[in-house]
Amino acid sequence: MTEAAAGSDMSIGLGLAFAVLAVVGAAGMLVAYHDQVVAGWSFALAIAGGVLSIAAIHLYGHRNA
């Protein structure tokens, strides 16, 4: 009798969710180019989304190996 561990796709799901957050931040920079404060916060959102996306992929990517 063999037992197989069912894997989770949490790394892909979280990675894509945070990547969408990064794209929203980048689009906010594009839309709010005339207002430096809003563009700055949009840049911060884009960077945070990118960092969290990569962190989620690394944290949950090799749980089943």
C-alpha positions in Angstrom: 0.0 0.0 0.0 1.4 3.3 -1.0 0.6 6.7 0.4 0.7 9.8 -1.7 0.8 13.3 -0.2 -1.6 15.7 -1.9 0.2 18.9 -2.7 -1.1 22.4 -2.4 -1.0 25.2 -5.0 -0.8 27.9 -2.4 2.5 29.2 -3.9 1.0 29.7 -7.3 -2.2 31.3 -5.9 -0.5 33.7 -3.5 2.1 34.5 -6.1 -0.5 35.5 -8.6 -2.6 37.4 -6.1 0.4 39.5 -5.0 1.4 39.9 -8.7 -2.0 41.4 -9.4 -1.5 43.7 -6.5 1.9 44.8 -8.0 0.2 45.4 -11.4 -2.5 47.5 -9.7 0.2 49.6 -8.1 2.0 50.1 -11.4 -1.2 51.1 -13.0 -1.8 53.6 -10.2 1.6 55.1 -11.0 0.6 55.4 -14.6 -2.8 57.0 -13.8 -1.5 59.4 -11.1 1.6 60.7 -12.7 0.6 64.3 -12.0 0.3 63.7 -8.2 3.6 62.7 -6.7 2.1 61.5 -3.4 -0.3 59.2 -5.0 2.3 58.0 -7.5 4.7 57.4 -4.6 2.1 55.3 -2.7 1.3 53.4 -5.9 5.0 52.7 -6.3 5.2 51.4 -2.7 2.2 49.1 -3.4 3.8 47.8 -6.6 7.1 47.1 -4.9 5.4 45.5 -1.8 3.3 43.3 -4.1 6.3 42.2 -6.1 8.3 41.3 -2.9 5.4 39.5 -1.4 4.8 37.6 -4.6 8.3 36.3 -4.8 8.3 35.6 -1.0 5.1 33.5 -1.3 6.6 31.5 -4.1 9.7 30.8 -2.2 8.0 30.0 1.1 5.3 27.7 -0.2 7.1 26.4 -3.3 9.0 23.4 -1.9 6.7 22.3 0.9 5.9 19.0 -0.8 9.4 18.0 -1.8 
